[in-house]
Amino acid sequence: MRKSLYMNILVPLDGSEYSQKALVQACDFAKNYQSNLILLYVVDKPRSLNLLDKKEYLGILRKFGEKVLLKGRETAKKEGLDVTTIMKEGNITHEIVKIAKIKNCNLIIVGNKGLGATARFFLGSVSNKLANSSPCSILIVK
């Protein structure tokens, strides 16, 4: 079986300026290396809301995710690229890793949220967690 000549690049988006920078970088990579772009938005499920609040909150997050993915698709289209968009729900890092494995991604390009040292110590950033658990190379864009 022959391997594809194309790379699969996964770009997790969250609507921040950092994820937008990551998308711009990914578009450059995709053009230069004839790669497939996969844009992913993960709805982080809250744990402590009651059922009615949780449903409403998830609905808001899904709508926001749709807008983020649409904007990402438009950005890529301006660069002459076609993309695949995916929305998932769950733990952000776990879902990114899962999609990277399912889609046989060669590279994940993610924005750095720029958390301070104290916040990063207590919370851990998505980019930091991905650097430790990604099944493929990762590029963290600042």
FILO-325275 format. One record per residue: x negated, y, z of N, C-alpha, C in turn; residue in three letters; residue number from 1. Coordinates in steps of 0.001 Angstrom, whole numbers, plus 500000, padded with zeros to 6 digits. Each point is the difference from the previous one (the first is absolute). Layout:
nX->X; nY->Y; nZ->Z; caX->X; caY->Y; caZ->Z; cX->X; cY->Y; cZ->Z; r->ALA; k->NUM
...
END
This chain:
nX->499162; nY->498819; nZ->500000; caX->500838; caY->501181; caZ->500000; cX->499119; cY->501242; cZ->500000; r->MET; k->1
nX->500295; nY->500919; nZ->499096; caX->499203; caY->501206; caZ->499845; cX->500527; cY->501109; cZ->500902; r->ARG; k->2
nX->499067; nY->500679; nZ->500677; caX->500398; caY->501109; caZ->500860; cX->500322; cY->501225; cZ->499161; r->LYS; k->3
nX->500942; nY->500792; nZ->500493; caX->500374; caY->501235; caZ->499319; cX->498843; cY->500987; cZ->500039; r->SER; k->4
nX->499859; nY->500764; nZ->498918; caX->498969; caY->501024; caZ->499952; cX->500401; cY->501239; cZ->500798; r->LEU; k->5
nX->501264; nY->500093; nZ->500322; caX->500511; caY->501174; caZ->500689; cX->499905; cY->499843; cZ->501505; r->TYR; k->6
nX->499703; nY->501123; nZ->500635; caX->500017; caY->500044; caZ->501464; cX->501396; cY->500389; cZ->500448; r->MET; k->7
nX->500384; nY->499562; nZ->501182; caX->501227; caY->500453; caZ->500634; cX->499612; cY->500896; cZ->501167; r->ASN; k->8
nX->500466; nY->501235; nZ->499948; caX->499690; caY->500967; caZ->501051; cX->501276; cY->500314; cZ->500758; r->ILE; k->9
nX->499949; nY->499798; nZ->501309; caX->501137; caY->500270; caZ->500868; cX->499803; cY->501363; cZ->500670; r->LEU; k->10
nX->501049; nY->500832; nZ->499923; caX->499941; caY->501330; caZ->500604; cX->501175; cY->500153; cZ->500966; r->VAL; k->11
nX->499744; nY->499821; nZ->501297; caX->501054; caY->500237; caZ->500987; cX->500250; cY->501504; cZ->500134; r->PRO; k->12
nX->501247; nY->500412; nZ->499879; caX->500355; caY->501416; caZ->500087; cX->500853; cY->500246; cZ->501239; r->LEU; k->13
nX->499828; nY->501180; nZ->500609; caX->500832; caY->500355; caZ->501148; cX->500542; cY->501427; cZ->499910; r->ASP; k->14
nX->499746; nY->500668; nZ->498867; caX->500492; caY->501356; caZ->499824; cX->499053; cY->501073; cZ->500488; r->GLY; k->15
nX->498879; nY->499618; nZ->500595; caX->499041; caY->500979; caZ->500515; cX->499084; cY->500502; cZ->498887; r->SER; k->16
nX->499318; nY->501101; nZ->500275; caX->499040; caY->500515; caZ->499019; cX->498854; cY->499010; cZ->499804; r->GLU; k->17
nX->499681; nY->499225; nZ->501030; caX->498922; caY->499017; caZ->499891; cX->500383; cY->498862; cZ->499058; r->TYR; k->18
nX->501248; nY->499558; nZ->500064; caX->500393; caY->498924; caZ->499085; cX->500112; cY->500535; cZ->498571; r->SER; k->19
nX->500328; nY->501278; nZ->499854; caX->500028; caY->500614; caZ->498665; cX->498583; cY->500044; cZ->499413; r->GLN; k->20
nX->499029; nY->500347; nZ->500833; caX->498596; caY->499999; caZ->499556; cX->499573; cY->498588; cZ->499602; r->LYS; k->21
nX->500442; nY->499006; nZ->500771; caX->499671; caY->498605; caZ->499681; cX->500603; cY->499615; cZ->498652; r->ALA; k->22
nX->501218; nY->500460; nZ->499738; caX->500660; caY->499700; caZ->498726; cX->499250; cY->500625; cZ->498829; r->LEU; k->23
nX->499562; nY->501236; nZ->500156; caX->499235; caY->500672; caZ->498940; cX->498716; cY->499209; cZ->499709; r->VAL; k->24
nX->499328; nY->499578; nZ->501057; caX->498772; caY->499200; caZ->499847; cX->500326; cY->498672; cZ->499313; r->GLN; k->25
nX->501107; nY->499380; nZ->500389; caX->500400; caY->498726; caZ->499411; cX->500328; cY->500148; cZ->498519; r->ALA; k->26
nX->500615; nY->501118; nZ->499632; caX->500302; caY->500250; caZ->498582; cX->498701; cY->500082; cZ->499199; r->CYS; k->27
nX->498990; nY->500651; nZ->500547; caX->498696; caY->500075; caZ->499345; cX->499412; cY->498599; cZ->499805; r->ASP; k->28
nX->500019; nY->499215; nZ->501067; caX->499495; caY->498633; caZ->499918; cX->500761; cY->499203; cZ->498948; r->PHE; k->29
nX->501322; nY->500102; nZ->500035; caX->500832; caY->499223; caZ->499082; cX->499697; cY->500333; cZ->498547; r->ALA; k->30
nX->499790; nY->501290; nZ->499720; caX->499678; caY->500399; caZ->498619; cX->498617; cY->499515; cZ->499603; r->LYS; k->31
nX->499033; nY->500147; nZ->500893; caX->498617; caY->499651; caZ->499673; cX->499749; cY->498498; cZ->499944; r->ASN; k->32
nX->500781; nY->499244; nZ->500760; caX->499775; caY->498559; caZ->500066; cX->501193; cY->499192; cZ->499496; r->TYR; k->33
nX->500887; nY->500641; nZ->499240; caX->501172; caY->499337; caZ->499414; cX->500686; cY->499094; cZ->501026; r->GLN; k->34
nX->500407; nY->500620; nZ->501101; caX->500577; caY->499254; caZ->501110; cX->501499; cY->500195; cZ->500114; r->SER; k->35
nX->500638; nY->499054; nZ->500643; caX->501410; caY->500098; caZ->500327; cX->500131; cY->500698; cZ->501352; r->ASN; k->36
nX->500895; nY->500965; nZ->500078; caX->500243; caY->500696; caZ->501258; cX->501278; cY->499478; cZ->500635; r->LEU; k->37
nX->499907; nY->499711; nZ->501284; caX->501157; caY->499567; caZ->500778; cX->500156; cY->500999; cZ->501141; r->ILE; k->38
nX->501129; nY->500711; nZ->500011; caX->500272; caY->500972; caZ->501050; cX->500912; cY->499356; cZ->501030; r->LEU; k->39
nX->499634; nY->500149; nZ->501275; caX->500737; caY->499351; caZ->501074; cX->500382; cY->501013; cZ->501066; r->LEU; k->40
nX->501260; nY->499938; nZ->500407; caX->500458; caY->500777; caZ->501152; cX->500544; cY->499001; cZ->501012; r->TYR; k->41
nX->499534; nY->500104; nZ->501249; caX->500455; caY->499092; caZ->501044; cX->500801; cY->500784; cZ->501034; r->VAL; k->42
nX->501238; nY->499561; nZ->500202; caX->500844; caY->500566; caZ->501048; cX->499599; cY->499310; cZ->501299; r->VAL; k->43
nX->499439; nY->500784; nZ->500915; caX->499578; caY->499468; caZ->501291; cX->501233; cY->499862; cZ->500888; r->ASP; k->44
nX->500382; nY->498777; nZ->500315; caX->501223; caY->499762; caZ->500773; cX->499800; cY->500406; cZ->501464; r->LYS; k->45
nX->500901; nY->500849; nZ->500510; caX->499901; caY->500390; caZ->501417; cX->500446; cY->498843; cZ->500895; r->PRO; k->46
nX->499442; nY->499946; nZ->501180; caX->500337; caY->498913; caZ->500897; cX->500980; cY->500414; cZ->501099; r->ARG; k->47
nX->499992; nY->501266; nZ->500396; caX->500712; caY->500376; caZ->501210; cX->501318; cY->500752; cZ->499791; r->SER; k->48
nX->500482; nY->500114; nZ->498789; caX->501266; caY->500695; caZ->499773; cX->501164; cY->499023; cZ->500115; r->LEU; k->49
nX->501182; nY->500515; nZ->500424; caX->501157; caY->499102; caZ->500027; cX->500442; cY->499724; cZ->498561; r->ASN; k->50
nX->500853; nY->499018; nZ->499825; caX->500359; caY->499501; caZ->498674; cX->500527; cY->501079; cZ->499056; r->LEU; k->51
nX->500919; nY->500849; nZ->500453; caX->500567; caY->501030; caZ->499127; cX->498961; cY->501051; cZ->499629; r->LEU; k->52
nX->499234; nY->500455; nZ->500982; caX->498940; caY->500974; caZ->499713; cX->498960; cY->499405; cZ->499059; r->ASP; k->53
nX->499690; nY->498740; nZ->500214; caX->498985; caY->499321; caZ->499194; cX->500430; cY->499921; cZ->498530; r->LYS; k->54
nX->501284; nY->499649; nZ->499772; caX->500514; caY->499913; caZ->498628; cX->499904; cY->501344; cZ->499294; r->LYS; k->55
nX->500421; nY->501055; nZ->500686; caX->499974; caY->501339; caZ->499422; cX->498565; cY->500439; cZ->499726; r->GLU; k->56
nX->499126; nY->499744; nZ->500960; caX->498593; caY->500367; caZ->499887; cX->499341; cY->499269; cZ->498819; r->TYR; k->57
nX->500263; nY->498694; nZ->499884; caX->499431; caY->499224; caZ->498889; cX->500522; cY->500508; cZ->498659; r->LEU; k->58
nX->501271; nY->500397; nZ->499955; caX->500567; caY->500566; caZ->498772; cX->499271; cY->501263; cZ->499570; r->GLY; k->59
nX->499698; nY->500851; nZ->500972; caX->499259; caY->501241; caZ->499717; cX->498606; cY->499658; cZ->499481; r->ILE; k->60
nX->499342; nY->499048; nZ->500656; caX->498643; caY->499615; caZ->499580; cX->499996; cY->499380; cZ->498608; r->LEU; k->61
nX->501015; nY->499198; nZ->499680; caX->500088; caY->499395; caZ->498659; cX->500161; cY->501074; cZ->498923; r->ARG; k->62
nX->500871; nY->500980; nZ->500261; caX->500190; caY->501098; caZ->499036; cX->498700; cY->500779; cZ->499817; r->LYS; k->63
nX->499315; nY->500272; nZ->501097; caX->498720; caY->500698; caZ->499913; cX->499007; cY->499170; cZ->499187; r->PHE; k->64
nX->499960; nY->498688; nZ->500251; caX->499102; caY->499105; caZ->499270; cX->500281; cY->499994; cZ->498506; r->GLY; k->65
nX->501282; nY->500028; nZ->499642; caX->500370; caY->500054; caZ->498579; cX->499467; cY->501273; cZ->499353; r->GLU; k->66
nX->500097; nY->501126; nZ->500710; caX->499479; caY->501273; caZ->499481; cX->498482; cY->499954; cZ->499848; r->LYS; k->67
nX->499344; nY->499435; nZ->500987; caX->498533; caY->499891; caZ->499960; cX->499570; cY->499147; cZ->498805; r->VAL; k->68
nX->500665; nY->498865; nZ->499792; caX->499655; caY->499119; caZ->498877; cX->500313; cY->500653; cZ->498657; r->LEU; k->69
nX->501109; nY->500719; nZ->499926; caX->500355; caY->500709; caZ->498768; cX->498946; cY->501061; cZ->499675; r->LEU; k->70
nX->499597; nY->500765; nZ->500997; caX->498962; caY->501015; caZ->499800; cX->498682; cY->499351; cZ->499560; r->LYS; k->71
nX->499670; nY->498855; nZ->500611; caX->498787; caY->499273; caZ->499622; cX->500068; cY->499510; cZ->498565; r->GLY; k->72
nX->501166; nY->499478; nZ->499608; caX->500183; caY->499538; caZ->498619; cX->499827; cY->501166; cZ->499031; r->ARG; k->73
nX->500569; nY->501160; nZ->500329; caX->499893; caY->501185; caZ->499138; cX->498554; cY->500472; cZ->499886; r->GLU; k->74
nX->499270; nY->499961; nZ->501108; caX->498584; caY->500383; caZ->499973; cX->499222; cY->499093; cZ->499061; r->THR; k->75
nX->500219; nY->498706; nZ->500103; caX->499300; caY->499036; caZ->499146; cX->500413; cY->500161; cZ->498540; r->ALA; k->76
nX->501285; nY->500264; nZ->499768; caX->500508; caY->500155; caZ->498630; cX->499327; cY->501193; cZ->499313; r->LYS; k->77
nX->499767; nY->501083; nZ->500759; caX->499307; caY->501175; caZ->499443; cX->498588; cY->499647; cZ->499543; r->LYS; k->78
nX->499440; nY->498969; nZ->500628; caX->498654; caY->499546; caZ->499641; cX->500046; cY->498912; cZ->498921; r->GLU; k->79
nX->501195; nY->499715; nZ->499496; caX->500155; caY->498999; caZ->498951; cX->500000; cY->498571; cZ->500512; r->GLY; k->80
nX->500300; nY->499825; nZ->501273; caX->499964; caY->498674; caZ->500613; cX->501398; cY->499506; cZ->500337; r->LEU; k->81
nX->500178; nY->498708; nZ->499855; caX->501233; caY->499359; caZ->500426; cX->499693; cY->499319; cZ->501327; r->ASP; k->82
nX->500939; nY->500022; nZ->500926; caX->499752; caY->499422; caZ->501317; cX->501131; cY->499069; cZ->500415; r->VAL; k->83
nX->499689; nY->499162; nZ->500958; caX->500990; caY->499183; caZ->500677; cX->500217; cY->500646; cZ->501360; r->THR; k->84
nX->501263; nY->500143; nZ->500410; caX->500275; caY->500541; caZ->501331; cX->500680; cY->498938; cZ->500848; r->THR; k->85
nX->499621; nY->499985; nZ->501274; caX->500541; caY->499019; caZ->500948; cX->500313; cY->500718; cZ->501304; r->ILE; k->86
nX->501168; nY->499682; nZ->500580; caX->500318; caY->500476; caZ->501338; cX->500214; cY->498782; cZ->500893; r->MET; k->87
nX->499358; nY->500017; nZ->501159; caX->500111; caY->498916; caZ->500973; cX->500351; cY->500583; cZ->501357; r->LYS; k->88
nX->500440; nY->499142; nZ->500902; caX->500283; caY->500403; caZ->501373; cX->499222; cY->499091; cZ->500933; r->GLU; k->89
nX->499438; nY->500593; nZ->501058; caX->499262; caY->499213; caZ->500979; cX->498807; cY->500770; cZ->500505; r->GLY; k->90
nX->499041; nY->499259; nZ->500518; caX->498752; caY->500594; caZ->500477; cX->499198; cY->500464; cZ->498786; r->ASN; k->91
nX->499594; nY->501242; nZ->499995; caX->499363; caY->500590; caZ->498815; cX->498767; cY->499216; cZ->499560; r->ILE; k->92
nX->499083; nY->499775; nZ->500911; caX->498756; caY->499312; caZ->499635; cX->500277; cY->498580; cZ->499509; r->THR; k->93
nX->500860; nY->499268; nZ->500706; caX->500309; caY->498612; caZ->499601; cX->500629; cY->499952; cZ->498614; r->HIS; k->94
nX->500905; nY->500932; nZ->499709; caX->500667; caY->500006; caZ->498698; cX->499022; cY->500347; cZ->498876; r->GLU; k->95
nX->499082; nY->500928; nZ->500252; caX->498997; caY->500359; caZ->498995; cX->499120; cY->498784; cZ->499690; r->ILE; k->96
nX->499534; nY->499333; nZ->501047; caX->499152; caY->498814; caZ->499820; cX->500766; cY->498901; cZ->499258; r->VAL; k->97
nX->501260; nY->499795; nZ->500362; caX->500828; caY->498967; caZ->499360; cX->500164; cY->500280; cZ->498501; r->LYS; k->98
nX->500320; nY->501239; nZ->499646; caX->500171; caY->500355; caZ->498584; cX->498673; cY->499881; cZ->499250; r->ILE; k->99
nX->498908; nY->500407; nZ->500635; caX->498681; caY->499891; caZ->499363; cX->499699; cY->498544; cZ->499636; r->ALA; k->100
nX->500384; nY->499087; nZ->500882; caX->499777; caY->498567; caZ->499734; cX->500946; cY->499498; cZ->498908; r->LYS; k->101
nX->501282; nY->500319; nZ->500118; caX->500999; caY->499522; caZ->499031; cX->499683; cY->500487; cZ->498587; r->ILE; k->102
nX->499584; nY->501266; nZ->499882; caX->499741; caY->500608; caZ->498690; cX->498555; cY->499833; cZ->499538; r->LYS; k->103
nX->499221; nY->499219; nZ->500735; caX->498590; caY->499767; caZ->499656; cX->499244; cY->501302; cZ->499753; r->ASN; k->104
nX->500109; nY->500912; nZ->500927; caX->499358; caY->501307; caZ->499838; cX->498492; cY->499893; cZ->500184; r->CYS; k->105
nX->499291; nY->500765; nZ->499185; caX->498552; caY->500061; caZ->500080; cX->499545; cY->501160; cZ->500877; r->ASN; k->106
nX->500887; nY->500991; nZ->500169; caX->499637; caY->501220; caZ->500711; cX->501250; cY->500629; cZ->500597; r->LEU; k->107
nX->499854; nY->500507; nZ->501224; caX->501032; caY->500808; caZ->500630; cX->499411; cY->501393; cZ->500156; r->ILE; k->108
nX->500722; nY->501002; nZ->499511; caX->499557; caY->501383; caZ->500170; cX->501015; cY->500675; cZ->500910; r->ILE; k->109
nX->499523; nY->500430; nZ->501145; caX->500871; caY->500537; caZ->501035; cX->499460; cY->501336; cZ->500503; r->VAL; k->110
nX->500905; nY->500867; nZ->500389; caX->499598; caY->501281; caZ->500566; cX->499640; cY->499853; cZ->501464; r->GLY; k->111
nX->499098; nY->500862; nZ->500428; caX->499616; caY->500064; caZ->501403; cX->500891; cY->501047; cZ->500656; r->ASN; k->112
nX->500706; nY->499618; nZ->501040; caX->500922; caY->500939; caZ->500641; cX->499286; cY->501065; cZ->500803; r->LYS; k->113
nX->498730; nY->499838; nZ->500251; caX->499247; caY->501019; caZ->500711; cX->500331; cY->500100; cZ->501477; r->GLY; k->114
nX->500360; nY->498861; nZ->500621; caX->500265; caY->500027; caZ->501437; cX->498732; cY->500356; cZ->500751; r->LEU; k->115
nX->500156; nY->500709; nZ->501091; caX->498851; caY->500319; caZ->500849; cX->499486; cY->498744; cZ->500671; r->GLY; k->116
nX->498816; nY->500077; nZ->500575; caX->499370; caY->498838; caZ->500617; cX->500848; cY->499426; cZ->501130; r->ALA; k->117
nX->500625; nY->500844; nZ->500797; caX->500813; caY->499520; caZ->501117; cX->501224; cY->499252; cZ->499504; r->THR; k->118
nX->500728; nY->500597; nZ->499044; caX->501194; caY->499345; caZ->499461; cX->499625; cY->498696; cZ->499313; r->ALA; k->119
nX->498898; nY->499990; nZ->499267; caX->499577; caY->498787; caZ->499305; cX->499672; cY->498905; cZ->500998; r->ARG; k->120
nX->499416; nY->500384; nZ->501148; caX->499651; caY->499021; caZ->501033; cX->501262; cY->499333; cZ->500546; r->PHE; k->121
nX->501023; nY->500784; nZ->500261; caX->501220; caY->499459; caZ->500585; cX->500938; cY->499365; cZ->498978; r->PHE; k->122
nX->500149; nY->500594; nZ->498831; caX->500973; caY->499536; caZ->499023; cX->499390; cY->499131; cZ->498917; r->LEU; k->123
nX->498830; nY->500359; nZ->499551; caX->499386; caY->499331; caZ->498866; cX->500692; cY->500436; cZ->498728; r->GLY; k->124
nX->499258; nY->500476; nZ->499042; caX->500622; caY->500453; caZ->498759; cX->500228; cY->498821; cZ->499066; r->SER; k->125
nX->500936; nY->500181; nZ->499082; caX->500280; caY->498955; caZ->499014; cX->498743; cY->499710; cZ->499199; r->VAL; k->126
nX->499292; nY->501054; nZ->499572; caX->498790; caY->499783; caZ->499193; cX->498947; cY->499226; cZ->500789; r->SER; k->127
nX->499882; nY->500282; nZ->501278; caX->499033; caY->499287; caZ->500840; cX->500390; cY->498524; cZ->500147; r->ASN; k->128
nX->501279; nY->499736; nZ->500220; caX->500471; caY->498611; caZ->500115; cX->499817; cY->499258; cZ->498679; r->LYS; k->129
nX->500261; nY->500691; nZ->498888; caX->499831; caY->499364; caZ->498692; cX->498543; cY->499653; cZ->499732; r->LEU; k->130
nX->499102; nY->500879; nZ->500427; caX->498574; caY->499750; caZ->499786; cX->499585; cY->498679; cZ->500650; r->ALA; k->131
nX->500693; nY->499628; nZ->501070; caX->499671; caY->498758; caZ->500705; cX->500783; cY->498790; cZ->499528; r->ASN; k->132
nX->501144; nY->500198; nZ->499338; caX->500843; caY->498849; caZ->499673; cX->500311; cY->499829; cZ->498512; r->SER; k->133
nX->499513; nY->500885; nZ->499159; caX->500317; caY->499946; caZ->498577; cX->499384; cY->498771; cZ->499332; r->SER; k->134
nX->500761; nY->499354; nZ->499105; caX->499459; caY->498849; caZ->499273; cX->499112; cY->500405; cZ->498814; r->PRO; k->135
nX->499903; nY->501317; nZ->499740; caX->499203; caY->500478; caZ->498872; cX->499291; cY->501298; cZ->500416; r->CYS; k->136
nX->499238; nY->500547; nZ->499081; caX->499307; caY->501261; caZ->500276; cX->500997; cY->501115; cZ->500269; r->SER; k->137
nX->499567; nY->500963; nZ->500797; caX->500866; caY->501120; caZ->500331; cX->499217; cY->501291; cZ->499847; r->ILE; k->138
nX->500670; nY->501002; nZ->499420; caX->499417; caY->501321; caZ->499861; cX->500868; cY->500945; cZ->500818; r->LEU; k->139
nX->499378; nY->500660; nZ->500977; caX->500716; caY->500935; caZ->500848; cX->499667; cY->501409; cZ->499513; r->ILE; k->140
nX->501036; nY->500724; nZ->499552; caX->499817; caY->501324; caZ->499417; cX->500275; cY->501050; cZ->501059; r->VAL; k->141
nX->499065; nY->500955; nZ->500118; caX->500176; caY->501102; caZ->500968; cX->500424; cY->501252; cZ->499283; r->LYS; k->142
END
